């Protein structure tokens, strides 16, 4: 199967990779290449990149590359997605997890909102840092976004890259606000907000790297293992 698509819309890399081998018991491996917009160049920072294309010619050129690859290797399925239009720099990620209540039951009817800085650590650049989604029947939320950059903190301090996450659900008088940090980030020890959280409870704010650009953070609304929520 060969599929070549040219589009402006973003897409889920993990879902596309999974679809390549879905139902194909003879597939031994999946190889992928994801191009990113570089954040810096020799004469300054990159704000955005705009890609144009000639309809028909672009698809033909990409199909030619696929034919060359098939001639060299035994490839079963190929999926090529070439984005055009305005592209922002940064690492594309998928942020998700499950929300449970105090009894450990999933919360299938919550509304989740996120707010974050762009890859440059700013809220006033061209990056749209707000997102909203409903949890599914399994209580799961999922966002496709860009990895935020470090944000300026009080004084001359710096906050580690994070996503502010708010949960609205039945039984809550107001939204619950927390932060999602990224496990393994070397800037975590210096984050002034995380420093206020007891060491034993900090893991409730740390998303784990699940591979292929996916980060997972499960949230417990109350009870044992309750996620740390912020007063705002």
N, CA, C and O of each residue as an XYZ file, in Angstrom:
928
protein
N       0.841     -1.187      0.000
C       0.000      0.000      0.000
C       0.880      1.243      0.000
O       1.747      1.392      0.861
N       0.665      2.117     -0.944
C       1.353      3.405     -1.008
C       0.325      4.519     -0.822
O      -0.700      4.534     -1.504
N       0.592      5.457      0.100
C      -0.285      6.609      0.285
C       0.570      7.857      0.416
O       1.443      7.934      1.280
N       0.315      8.831     -0.444
C       1.037     10.098     -0.410
C       0.012     11.217     -0.246
O      -0.912     11.340     -1.050
N       0.175     12.031      0.794
C      -0.764     13.110      1.082
C      -0.007     14.407      1.309
O       1.011     14.426      2.001
N      -0.502     15.481      0.730
C       0.021     16.820      0.978
C      -1.091     17.612      1.657
O      -2.191     17.721      1.116
N      -0.817     18.163      2.834
C      -1.890     18.809      3.599
C      -1.344     19.907      4.493
O      -0.157     19.921      4.820
N      -2.225     20.835      4.891
C      -1.862     21.874      5.848
C      -2.129     21.435      7.280
O      -1.445     21.882      8.201
N      -3.109     20.572      7.479
C      -3.512     20.170      8.828
C      -2.435     19.338      9.509
O      -1.699     18.598      8.857
N      -2.352     19.468     10.828
C      -1.453     18.644     11.621
C      -1.995     17.220     11.667
O      -3.139     16.982     11.278
N      -1.200     16.285     12.132
C      -1.635     14.894     12.197
C      -0.936     14.190     13.358
O       0.035     14.698     13.918
N      -1.441     13.034     13.698
C      -0.935     12.241     14.820
C       0.092     11.240     14.307
O      -0.272     10.251     13.670
N       1.362     11.485     14.575
C       2.427     10.615     14.089
C       2.269      9.200     14.644
O       2.412      8.222     13.910
N       1.972      9.095     15.949
C       1.838      7.789     16.555
C       0.741      6.958     15.920
O       0.914      5.761     15.693
N      -0.399      7.595     15.631
C      -1.509      6.873     15.006
C      -1.163      6.414     13.600
O      -1.552      5.324     13.183
N      -0.431      7.247     12.870
C      -0.045      6.878     11.500
C       0.932      5.702     11.518
O       0.827      4.793     10.694
N       1.876      5.718     12.449
C       2.841      4.624     12.554
C       2.134      3.320     12.916
O       2.424      2.264     12.354
N       1.190      3.412     13.874
C       0.457      2.213     14.279
C      -0.373      1.651     13.132
O      -0.488      0.435     12.982
N      -0.949      2.536     12.324
C      -1.804      2.092     11.227
C      -1.015      1.360     10.145
O      -1.577      0.538      9.420
N       0.286      1.651     10.028
C       1.095      1.015      8.990
C       1.183     -0.500      9.171
O       1.205     -1.248      8.193
N       1.232     -0.942     10.412
C       1.397     -2.371     10.668
C       0.136     -3.032     11.206
O       0.126     -4.238     11.454
N      -0.925     -2.255     11.387
C      -2.160     -2.814     11.939
C      -2.712     -3.911     11.028
O      -2.946     -3.687      9.840
N      -2.914     -5.085     11.593
C      -3.490     -6.191     10.835
C      -2.533     -6.884      9.886
O      -2.926     -7.826      9.197
N      -1.274     -6.437      9.833
C      -0.285     -7.048      8.942
C       0.642     -7.927      9.780
O       1.622     -7.438     10.343
N       0.338     -9.208      9.863
C       1.104    -10.112     10.731
C       2.500    -10.376     10.192
O       3.354    -10.876     10.924
N       2.751    -10.052      8.935
C       4.064    -10.299      8.346
C       4.999     -9.102      8.468
O       6.160     -9.180      8.067
N       4.504     -7.996      9.018
C       5.348     -6.808      9.164
C       6.328     -7.022     10.312
O       5.915     -7.284     11.441
N       7.603     -6.914     10.033
C       8.617     -7.160     11.048
C       9.098     -5.919     11.757
O       9.656     -6.012     12.851
N       8.895     -4.749     11.159
C       9.360     -3.509     11.774
C       8.677     -2.334     11.089
O       8.163     -2.449      9.976
N       8.684     -1.209     11.778
C       8.176      0.039     11.210
C       9.266      1.088     11.344
O       9.715      1.372     12.455
N       9.695      1.662     10.245
C      10.696      2.730     10.257
C       9.999      4.042      9.936
O       9.143      4.103      9.053
N      10.375      5.099     10.664
C       9.712      6.376     10.443
C      10.727      7.508     10.428
O      11.796      7.417     11.032
N      10.371      8.563      9.734
C      11.169      9.789      9.714
C      10.216     10.960      9.915
O       9.231     11.097      9.189
N      10.507     11.797     10.893
C       9.678     12.960     11.180
C      10.540     14.208     11.064
O      11.511     14.369     11.804
N      10.195     15.069     10.158
C      10.925     16.319      9.993
C      10.383     17.395     10.922
O       9.174     17.481     11.136
N      11.267     18.213     11.472
C      10.878     19.289     12.375
C      11.399     20.623     11.852
O      12.375     20.669     11.103
N      10.750     21.688     12.248
C      11.244     23.025     11.940
C      12.305     23.373     12.971
O      12.028     23.389     14.170
N      13.512     23.651     12.512
C      14.588     23.996     13.441
C      14.301     25.315     14.144
O      13.760     26.247     13.548
N      14.671     25.383     15.430
C      14.369     26.575     16.213
C      15.389     27.686     16.022
O      15.094     28.848     16.302
N      16.588     27.348     15.550
C      17.625     28.360     15.401
C      18.339     28.199     14.064
O      18.414     27.102     13.510
N      18.852     29.294     13.566
C      19.708     29.283     12.395
C      20.900     30.185     12.690
O      20.956     30.807     13.750
N      21.849     30.262     11.766
C      23.106     30.936     12.075
C      22.943     32.413     12.381
O      23.795     32.991     13.056
N      21.856     33.055     11.900
C      21.708     34.490     12.121
C      20.521     34.836     13.018
O      20.036     35.967     12.993
N      20.047     33.863     13.815
C      18.978     34.170     14.758
C      17.970     33.051     14.895
O      18.087     31.999     14.267
N      16.962     33.305     15.740
C      15.935     32.300     16.008
C      14.936     32.222     14.860
O      14.683     33.206     14.164
N      14.377     31.031     14.681
C      13.358     30.816     13.657
C      11.986     31.015     14.302
O      11.671     30.365     15.299
N      11.179     31.899     13.745
C       9.836     32.162     14.256
C       8.824     31.215     13.629
O       7.947     30.694     14.319
N       8.940     30.992     12.336
C       8.036     30.093     11.620
C       8.623     29.808     10.244
O       9.540     30.492      9.792
N       8.083     28.793      9.591
C       8.497     28.466      8.234
C       7.250     28.222      7.401
O       6.338     27.517      7.834
N       7.207     28.799      6.211
C       6.066     28.621      5.325
C       6.499     27.800      4.115
O       7.423     28.177      3.393
N       5.822     26.675      3.902
C       6.119     25.793      2.778
C       5.009     25.893      1.733
O       3.829     25.751      2.051
N       5.399     26.138      0.497
C       4.451     26.154     -0.605
C       4.660     24.909     -1.464
O       5.689     24.243     -1.354
N       3.696     24.598     -2.312
C       3.864     23.450     -3.201
C       3.049     23.654     -4.475
O       2.136     24.478     -4.532
N       3.404     22.890     -5.475
C       2.675     22.886     -6.734
C       1.829     21.618     -6.779
O       2.366     20.522     -6.941
N       0.506     21.757     -6.636
C      -0.365     20.572     -6.615
C      -0.100     19.662     -7.818
O      -0.033     20.117     -8.960
N       0.044     18.409     -7.538
C       0.324     17.427     -8.584
C       1.807     17.150     -8.712
O       2.222     15.991     -8.708
N       2.607     18.188     -8.826
C       4.047     18.017     -8.957
C       4.662     17.513     -7.653
O       5.538     16.648     -7.667
N       4.196     18.061     -6.518
C       4.726     17.629     -5.233
C       4.416     16.154     -4.989
O       5.288     15.386     -4.584
N       3.170     15.770     -5.238
C       2.774     14.381     -5.044
C       3.568     13.444     -5.952
O       3.948     12.346     -5.546
N       3.812     13.890     -7.180
C       4.575     13.068     -8.121
C       6.018     12.884     -7.656
O       6.578     11.793     -7.764
N       6.613     13.957     -7.141
C       7.993     13.866     -6.653
C       8.090     12.933     -5.445
O       9.028     12.143     -5.338
N       7.118     13.028     -4.540
C       7.129     12.156     -3.357
C       6.897     10.697     -3.754
O       7.515      9.795     -3.188
N       6.020     10.465     -4.713
C       5.776      9.101     -5.184
C       7.042      8.517     -5.806
O       7.299      7.318     -5.690
N       7.833      9.365     -6.466
C       9.092      8.900     -7.042
C      10.072      8.444     -5.973
O      10.791      7.462     -6.157
N      10.100      9.170     -4.840
C      10.970      8.769     -3.727
C      10.522      7.421     -3.165
O      11.349      6.573     -2.829
N       9.209      7.234     -3.066
C       8.678      5.961     -2.579
C       9.079      4.823     -3.516
O       9.472      3.751     -3.056
N       8.982      5.050     -4.821
C       9.356      4.014     -5.799
C      10.832      3.637     -5.669
O      11.185      2.462     -5.771
N      11.698      4.639     -5.443
C      13.125      4.358     -5.274
C      13.367      3.507     -4.023
O      14.182      2.585     -4.041
N      12.651      3.825     -2.939
C      12.813      3.059     -1.698
C      12.347      1.620     -1.893
O      12.999      0.688     -1.423
N      11.240      1.437     -2.573
C      10.721      0.087     -2.814
C      11.672     -0.723     -3.699
O      11.765     -1.943     -3.565
N      12.367     -0.044     -4.593
C      13.292     -0.749     -5.474
C      14.523     -1.249     -4.714
O      15.166     -2.210     -5.138
N      14.856     -0.594     -3.584
C      16.051     -0.956     -2.817
C      15.746     -1.926     -1.684
O      16.572     -2.776     -1.349
N      14.549     -1.799     -1.087
C      14.229     -2.605      0.090
C      12.862     -3.273     -0.069
O      12.026     -2.846     -0.866
N      12.667     -4.320      0.705
C      11.382     -5.021      0.690
C      10.420     -4.314      1.647
O      10.335     -4.641      2.830
N       9.719     -3.361      1.109
C       8.810     -2.536      1.906
C       7.370     -2.944      1.607
O       6.976     -3.061      0.446
N       6.601     -3.155      2.653
C       5.221     -3.605      2.488
C       4.254     -2.427      2.352
O       3.452     -2.382      1.419
N       4.331     -1.493      3.267
C       3.402     -0.357      3.260
C       4.173      0.946      3.442
O       5.145      1.005      4.195
N       3.729      1.981      2.748
C       4.374      3.287      2.844
C       3.294      4.355      3.036
O       2.282      4.376      2.334
N       3.536      5.230      3.997
C       2.633      6.361      4.234
C       3.477      7.621      4.279
O       4.332      7.765      5.152
N       3.246      8.540      3.341
C       3.983      9.803      3.288
C       2.986     10.941      3.493
O       1.994     11.051      2.772
N       3.262     11.782      4.486
C       2.451     12.974      4.725
C       3.384     14.180      4.690
O       4.304     14.289      5.501
N       3.144     15.064      3.764
C       3.986     16.255      3.608
C       3.143     17.478      3.953
O       2.171     17.793      3.267
N       3.533     18.159      5.026
C       2.780     19.342      5.438
C       3.256     20.583      4.704
O       4.445     20.744      4.429
N       2.312     21.453      4.393
C       2.599     22.731      3.761
C       1.907     23.827      4.565
O       1.174     23.550      5.515
N       2.148     25.069      4.172
C       1.582     26.187      4.907
C       2.544     26.677      5.973
O       3.751     26.457      5.877
N       2.012     27.340      6.985
C       2.836     27.905      8.052
C       3.110     26.857      9.108
O       2.180     26.307      9.698
N       4.388     26.573      9.352
C       4.804     25.588     10.343
C       5.624     26.277     11.427
O       6.473     27.119     11.133
N       5.367     25.918     12.668
C       6.088     26.503     13.791
C       7.208     25.576     14.236
O       7.084     24.358     14.107
N       8.298     26.128     14.756
C       9.400     25.278     15.229
C       9.018     24.560     16.515
O       8.121     24.998     17.235
N       9.693     23.467     16.796
C       9.462     22.771     18.050
C       9.267     21.283     17.880
O       9.085     20.779     16.772
N       9.311     20.591     19.008
C       9.141     19.137     19.040
C       7.659     18.806     19.199
O       7.028     19.223     20.170
N       7.117     18.070     18.264
C       5.706     17.704     18.299
C       5.502     16.563     19.288
O       6.215     15.561     19.231
N       4.536     16.703     20.191
C       4.278     15.677     21.198
C       2.787     15.383     21.283
O       1.953     16.164     20.825
N       2.474     14.242     21.878
C       1.101     13.894     22.242
C       1.065     13.773     23.759
O       1.819     12.993     24.341
N       0.194     14.541     24.399
C       0.060     14.534     25.849
C      -1.290     13.920     26.212
O      -2.330     14.383     25.743
N      -1.277     12.883     27.042
C      -2.529     12.237     27.392
C      -2.434     11.487     28.701
O      -1.376     11.422     29.328
N      -3.569     10.916     29.107
C      -3.622     10.161     30.342
C      -5.066      9.882     30.706
O      -5.978     10.221     29.953
N      -5.278      9.259     31.869
C      -6.608      8.923     32.347
C      -6.909      9.702     33.622
O      -6.012      9.956     34.427
N      -8.166     10.076     33.802
C      -8.603     10.785     34.999
C      -9.496      9.858     35.809
O     -10.453      9.288     35.286
N      -9.172      9.712     37.099
C      -9.956      8.860     37.983
C     -10.403      9.653     39.211
O      -9.793     10.654     39.585
N     -11.500      9.168     39.832
C     -12.014      9.850     41.024
C     -11.428      9.228     42.287
O     -10.506      8.415     42.218
N     -11.972      9.617     43.441
C     -11.433      9.146     44.703
C     -11.560      7.652     44.922
O     -10.796      7.069     45.691
N     -12.537      7.012     44.239
C     -12.724      5.565     44.370
C     -11.923      4.787     43.335
O     -11.952      3.557     43.315
N     -11.211      5.507     42.478
C     -10.430      4.859     41.435
C     -11.204      4.610     40.167
O     -10.685      3.998     39.234
N     -12.460      5.082     40.114
C     -13.267      4.912     38.904
C     -12.924      5.987     37.889
O     -12.600      7.118     38.252
N     -12.999      5.626     36.615
C     -12.674      6.597     35.574
C     -13.738      7.686     35.529
O     -14.888      7.471     35.912
N     -13.330      8.859     35.054
C     -14.238     10.002     34.915
C     -14.477     10.208     33.418
O     -13.654     10.824     32.740
N     -15.607      9.693     32.894
C     -15.812      9.708     31.441
C     -16.442     10.981     30.897
O     -16.634     11.108     29.688
N     -16.765     11.922     31.775
C     -17.484     13.113     31.312
C     -16.818     14.403     31.782
O     -17.495     15.407     32.003
N     -15.505     14.379     31.935
C     -14.774     15.584     32.342
C     -14.416     16.407     31.106
O     -14.346     15.892     29.991
N     -14.193     17.685     31.335
C     -13.668     18.578     30.311
C     -12.283     19.016     30.750
O     -12.098     19.474     31.878
N     -11.317     18.878     29.868
C      -9.925     19.188     30.189
C      -9.450     20.323     29.301
O      -9.640     20.293     28.085
N      -8.833     21.323     29.912
C      -8.255     22.441     29.164
C      -6.763     22.533     29.460
O      -6.326     22.274     30.581
N      -5.995     22.900     28.453
C      -4.566     23.135     28.654
C      -4.210     24.541     28.189
O      -4.863     25.119     27.320
N      -3.165     25.063     28.790
C      -2.619     26.364     28.418
C      -1.114     26.266     28.583
O      -0.632     25.856     29.639
N      -0.369     26.636     27.558
C       1.084     26.470     27.603
C       1.775     27.518     26.766
O       1.177     28.159     25.901
N       3.071     27.675     27.053
C       3.910     28.532     26.220
C       4.315     27.767     24.963
O       4.169     26.547     24.890
N       4.815     28.488     23.995
C       5.316     27.857     22.780
C       6.709     27.291     22.993
O       7.254     27.396     24.091
N       7.291     26.698     21.971
C       8.647     26.150     22.082
C       9.689     27.193     22.469
O      10.757     26.859     22.982
N       9.366     28.465     22.215
C      10.294     29.538     22.571
C      10.112     30.011     24.007
O      10.798     30.934     24.446
N       9.183     29.381     24.754
C       8.957     29.769     26.138
C       8.123     31.011     26.317
O       8.066     31.572     27.411
N       7.467     31.455     25.243
C       6.662     32.683     25.310
C       5.191     32.361     25.067
O       4.843     31.384     24.404
N       4.335     33.228     25.634
C       2.894     33.085     25.448
C       2.358     34.046     24.382
O       1.196     33.959     23.985
N       3.207     34.951     23.931
C       2.749     35.987     23.003
C       3.329     35.831     21.603
O       3.312     36.778     20.817
N       3.839     34.651     21.286
C       4.365     34.422     19.940
C       3.237     33.878     19.059
O       2.067     33.967     19.429
N       3.572     33.328     17.924
C       2.551     32.845     17.008
C       1.934     31.519     17.400
O       0.999     31.063     16.742
N       2.428     30.886     18.454
C       1.910     29.579     18.854
C       0.614     29.728     19.628
O       0.521     30.546     20.544
N      -0.393     28.935     19.261
C      -1.685     28.945     19.954
C      -1.634     27.910     21.064
O      -1.728     26.712     20.798
N      -1.485     28.356     22.307
C      -1.205     27.439     23.404
C      -2.405     26.929     24.171
O      -2.238     26.280     25.204
N      -3.625     27.206     23.693
C      -4.822     26.761     24.401
C      -5.433     25.555     23.703
O      -5.485     25.493     22.475
N      -5.901     24.586     24.512
C      -6.578     23.426     23.952
C      -7.657     22.937     24.895
O      -7.592     23.185     26.099
N      -8.661     22.236     24.353
C      -9.759     21.717     25.174
C     -10.224     20.386     24.600
O     -10.352     20.246     23.384
N     -10.477     19.418     25.458
C     -11.037     18.158     24.996
C     -11.856     17.519     26.113
O     -11.641     17.804     27.292
N     -12.801     16.648     25.733
C     -13.586     15.883     26.695
C     -12.926     14.528     26.892
O     -12.316     13.992     25.967
N     -13.045     13.975     28.083
C     -12.539     12.623     28.308
C     -13.454     11.623     27.608
O     -14.646     11.878     27.432
N     -12.889     10.487     27.213
C     -13.687      9.465     26.548
C     -14.277      8.494     27.578
O     -14.205      8.744     28.781
N     -14.855      7.401     27.108
C     -15.517      6.443     27.999
C     -14.551      5.820     29.002
O     -14.967      5.346     30.059
N     -13.261      5.821     28.667
C     -12.250      5.271     29.568
C     -11.620      6.344     30.448
O     -10.637      6.089     31.144
N     -12.200      7.560     30.412
C     -11.677      8.653     31.225
C     -10.392      9.256     30.703
O      -9.682      9.933     31.447
N     -10.079      9.025     29.443
C      -8.800      9.467     28.904
C      -8.940     10.808     28.171
O      -9.953     11.086     27.528
N      -7.895     11.622     28.290
C      -7.779     12.877     27.553
C      -6.566     12.782     26.633
O      -5.674     11.966     26.862
N      -6.532     13.600     25.610
C      -5.419     13.507     24.649
C      -5.285     14.817     23.876
O      -6.263     15.333     23.336
N      -4.064     15.348     23.829
C      -3.772     16.569     23.100
C      -2.556     16.359     22.206
O      -1.581     15.730     22.615
N      -2.615     16.877     21.002
C      -1.454     16.925     20.107
C      -0.956     18.359     20.123
O      -1.700     19.274     19.770
N       0.294     18.569     20.527
C       0.801     19.916     20.696
C       2.303     19.935     20.443
O       2.859     18.979     19.902
N       2.952     21.017     20.831
C       4.401     21.138     20.742
C       4.990     21.204     22.152
O       4.378     21.758     23.064
N       6.166     20.639     22.315
C       6.832     20.696     23.613
C       7.079     22.158     23.991
O       7.722     22.885     23.234
N       6.577     22.602     25.155
C       6.811     23.990     25.558
C       8.264     24.213     25.937
O       8.970     23.288     26.338
N       8.692     25.448     25.804
C      10.039     25.806     26.223
C      10.037     26.283     27.660
O       8.967     26.465     28.241
N      11.211     26.493     28.254
C      11.287     27.036     29.610
C      10.729     28.455     29.648
O      10.918     29.232     28.712
N      10.042     28.785     30.737
C       9.351     30.059     30.874
C      10.040     30.910     31.931
O      10.517     30.394     32.942
N      10.088     32.201     31.694
C      10.679     33.112     32.674
C       9.918     33.040     33.980
O       8.688     33.004     33.989
N      10.656     33.019     35.095
C      10.045     32.946     36.422
C      10.278     34.226     37.197
O      10.754     35.215     36.641
N       9.943     34.213     38.485
C      10.154     35.403     39.317
C      11.618     35.818     39.324
O      12.515     34.976     39.318
N      11.846     37.123     39.337
C      13.214     37.628     39.327
C      13.920     37.228     38.046
O      13.414     37.463     36.948
N      15.079     36.629     38.186
C      15.819     36.138     37.028
C      15.711     34.619     36.894
O      16.497     33.990     36.186
N      14.727     34.039     37.583
C      14.577     32.595     37.558
C      13.923     32.094     36.280
O      13.415     32.867     35.467
N      13.952     30.778     36.130
C      13.350     30.118     34.971
C      12.497     28.950     35.435
O      12.913     28.158     36.281
N      11.305     28.853     34.874
C      10.431     27.719     35.158
C      10.679     26.627     34.121
O      10.848     26.913     32.936
N      10.701     25.382     34.574
C      10.888     24.260     33.659
C       9.710     24.179     32.681
O       8.609     24.619     33.011
N       9.924     23.632     31.501
C       8.816     23.466     30.552
C       7.638     22.745     31.211
O       7.823     21.727     31.877
N       6.444     23.270     31.025
C       5.266     22.682     31.651
C       4.018     23.077     30.883
O       4.025     24.005     30.074
N       2.954     22.352     31.157
C       1.630     22.647     30.603
C       0.678     22.819     31.778
O       0.607     21.953     32.650
N      -0.053     23.930     31.812
C      -1.081     24.125     32.829
C      -2.352     23.398     32.390
O      -2.827     23.590     31.270
N      -2.896     22.569     33.269
C      -4.038     21.730     32.920
C      -5.160     21.966     33.926
O      -4.929     21.955     35.135
N      -6.375     22.181     33.423
C      -7.544     22.421     34.266
C      -8.609     21.379     33.966
O      -8.884     21.073     32.806
N      -9.212     20.830     35.033
C     -10.238     19.794     34.894
C     -11.576     20.328     35.403
O     -11.664     20.866     36.507
N     -12.608     20.171     34.586
C     -13.978     20.492     34.987
C     -14.784     19.194     34.945
O     -14.708     18.443     33.972
N     -15.553     18.934     36.000
C     -16.329     17.693     36.051
C     -17.486     17.845     37.025
O     -17.512     18.767     37.841
N     -18.437     16.934     36.931
C     -19.569     16.934     37.857
C     -19.073     16.791     39.294
O     -18.143     16.035     39.573
N     -19.705     17.525     40.190
C     -19.330     17.456     41.594
C     -18.239     18.427     41.985
O     -17.924     18.556     43.168
N     -17.659     19.109     41.023
C     -16.608     20.094     41.303
C     -17.209     21.491     41.250
O     -17.817     21.871     40.250
N     -17.042     22.247     42.312
C     -17.563     23.607     42.351
C     -16.786     24.527     41.421
O     -17.330     25.507     40.911
N     -15.525     24.212     41.205
C     -14.686     24.978     40.285
C     -13.651     24.050     39.681
O     -13.459     22.924     40.141
N     -12.995     24.534     38.656
C     -12.011     23.700     37.990
C     -10.806     23.396     38.871
O     -10.398     24.218     39.691
N     -10.247     22.214     38.692
C      -9.017     21.834     39.382
C      -7.842     22.125     38.465
O      -7.804     21.671     37.321
N      -6.889     22.881     38.974
C      -5.756     23.324     38.169
C      -4.483     22.623     38.632
O      -4.187     22.578     39.826
N      -3.745     22.084     37.690
C      -2.467     21.459     38.002
C      -1.471     21.793     36.906
O      -1.789     22.495     35.946
N      -0.277     21.286     37.066
C       0.747     21.455     36.044
C       1.259     20.095     35.593
O       1.339     19.147     36.375
N       1.597     20.027     34.335
C       2.220     18.827     33.782
C       3.665     19.172     33.446
O       3.933     19.970     32.548
N       4.595     18.559     34.180
C       6.011     18.677     33.860
C       6.452     17.408     33.136
O       5.688     16.448     33.037
N       7.665     17.405     32.638
C       8.144     16.294     31.823
C       9.318     15.616     32.521
O      10.380     16.211     32.705
N       9.103     14.354     32.906
C      10.104     13.606     33.664
C      11.432     13.582     32.920
O      11.479     13.398     31.703
N      12.507     13.771     33.672
C      13.839     13.740     33.083
C      14.366     15.080     32.633
O      15.540     15.191     32.280
N      13.528     16.105     32.636
C      13.996     17.426     32.220
C      15.015     17.948     33.233
O      14.713     17.991     34.425
N      16.199     18.340     32.801
C      17.243     18.775     33.742
C      16.909     20.072     34.477
O      17.579     20.424     35.448
N      15.873     20.789     34.017
C      15.533     22.058     34.657
C      14.525     21.893     35.795
O      14.178     22.877     36.448
N      14.055     20.691     36.042
C      13.060     20.459     37.094
C      13.539     20.882     38.485
O      12.766     21.494     39.222
N      14.783     20.579     38.871
C      15.210     20.946     40.231
C      15.186     22.443     40.504
O      15.117     22.860     41.660
N      15.243     23.254     39.455
C      15.296     24.703     39.642
C      13.945     25.377     39.461
O      13.858     26.603     39.540
N      12.890     24.606     39.219
C      11.580     25.212     39.000
C      11.010     25.713     40.329
O      10.895     24.935     41.276
N      10.650     27.003     40.418
C      10.212     27.564     41.700
C       8.857     27.037     42.171
O       8.618     26.966     43.377
N       7.973     26.668     41.257
C       6.663     26.135     41.651
C       6.801     24.689     42.120
O       6.242     24.313     43.151
N       7.537     23.885     41.372
C       7.731     22.490     41.749
C       8.459     22.379     43.084
O       8.256     21.419     43.829
N       9.306     23.360     43.386
C      10.054     23.346     44.646
C       9.131     23.487     45.859
O       9.509     23.108     46.968
N       7.920     24.030     45.658
C       6.962     24.194     46.748
C       6.202     22.906     47.050
O       5.519     22.811     48.070
N       6.317     21.917     46.169
C       5.588     20.652     46.317
C       6.472     19.667     47.090
O       7.648     19.513     46.763
N       5.923     19.001     48.110
C       6.711     17.996     48.832
C       7.301     16.962     47.879
O       6.650     16.537     46.925
N       8.527     16.568     48.148
C       9.252     15.661     47.269
C       8.434     14.402     46.947
O       8.416     13.942     45.805
N       7.767     13.856     47.955
C       7.034     12.595     47.769
C       5.854     12.733     46.824
O       5.401     11.735     46.263
N       5.342     13.952     46.633
C       4.158     14.143     45.805
C       4.475     14.694     44.411
O       3.585     14.806     43.569
N       5.710     15.027     44.176
C       6.075     15.589     42.876
C       5.819     14.648     41.704
O       5.493     15.123     40.616
N       5.951     13.325     41.881
C       5.669     12.439     40.747
C       4.263     12.566     40.176
O       4.032     12.196     39.025
N       3.306     13.093     40.971
C       1.949     13.252     40.442
C       1.872     14.349     39.388
O       0.853     14.495     38.711
N       2.943     15.118     39.249
C       2.982     16.192     38.251
C       3.911     15.873     37.084
O       4.063     16.689     36.175
N       4.528     14.708     37.100
C       5.538     14.383     36.087
C       4.991     13.419     35.044
O       4.710     12.260     35.348
N       4.841     13.897     33.818
C       4.448     13.012     32.720
C       5.635     12.135     32.352
O       6.780     12.586     32.347
N       5.346     10.887     32.048
C       6.417      9.956     31.664
C       6.472      9.834     30.151
O       5.459      9.947     29.460
N       7.668      9.604     29.658
C       7.879      9.445     28.225
C       7.472      8.031     27.820
O       8.107      7.057     28.225
N       6.411      7.922     27.019
C       5.920      6.617     26.577
C       6.481      6.224     25.219
O       6.093      5.194     24.668
N       7.396      7.034     24.666
C       7.990      6.736     23.370
C       7.199      7.305     22.213
O       6.015      7.615     22.348
N       7.854      7.441     21.078
C       7.225      7.942     19.847
C       6.572      9.302     20.050
O       5.537      9.597     19.452
N       7.181     10.131     20.899
C       6.669     11.478     21.102
C       5.464     11.566     22.025
O       4.851     12.628     22.127
N       5.109     10.479     22.699
C       3.938     10.478     23.577
C       4.357     10.607     25.042
O       5.294      9.954     25.499
N       3.639     11.464     25.760
C       3.862     11.676     27.193
C       2.563     11.390     27.928
O       1.494     11.846     27.522
N       2.666     10.623     29.024
C       1.485     10.173     29.735
C       1.494     10.672     31.183
O       2.493     10.551     31.892
N       0.357     11.234     31.601
C       0.175     11.608     33.002
C      -1.256     11.286     33.406
O      -2.199     11.922     32.934
N      -1.415     10.295     34.282
C      -2.727      9.975     34.827
C      -3.003     10.899     36.007
O      -2.092     11.252     36.756
N      -4.260     11.286     36.167
C      -4.632     12.266     37.184
C      -5.671     11.667     38.125
O      -6.692     11.140     37.682
N      -5.404     11.751     39.422
C      -6.333     11.292     40.452
C      -6.954     12.526     41.095
O      -6.245     13.361     41.658
N      -8.280     12.643     41.012
C      -8.957     13.848     41.479
C      -8.901     13.979     42.998
O      -8.771     15.088     43.516
N      -8.998     12.866     43.714
C      -8.902     12.901     45.167
C      -8.557     11.515     45.684
O      -8.506     10.547     44.924
N      -8.319     11.433     46.988
C      -8.028     10.140     47.591
C      -6.552      9.798     47.553
O      -5.701     10.662     47.342
N      -6.262      8.512     47.764
C      -4.879      8.050     47.785
C      -4.211      8.307     46.435
O      -4.767      7.974     45.388
N      -3.013      8.901     46.465
C      -2.327      9.215     45.226
C      -2.884     10.422     44.507
O      -2.650     10.606     43.313
N      -3.632     11.258     45.243
C      -4.243     12.438     44.630
C      -3.201     13.330     43.964
O      -2.137     13.588     44.527
N      -3.516     13.787     42.778
C      -2.654     14.719     42.052
C      -2.546     16.031     42.824
O      -3.512     16.458     43.457
N      -1.414     16.654     42.778
C      -1.241     17.968     43.395
C      -1.961     19.002     42.542
O      -1.708     19.120     41.344
N      -2.873     19.758     43.180
C      -3.587     20.830     42.497
C      -3.150     22.172     43.069
O      -2.749     22.267     44.229
N      -3.232     23.197     42.246
C      -2.695     24.505     42.587
C      -3.815     25.486     42.961
O      -4.919     25.418     42.421
N      -3.519     26.375     43.872
C      -4.432     27.480     44.209
C      -4.108     28.634     43.265
O      -2.997     29.164     43.282
N      -5.089     29.024     42.435
C      -4.857     30.115     41.466
C      -5.937     31.187     41.633
O      -5.927     32.189     40.918
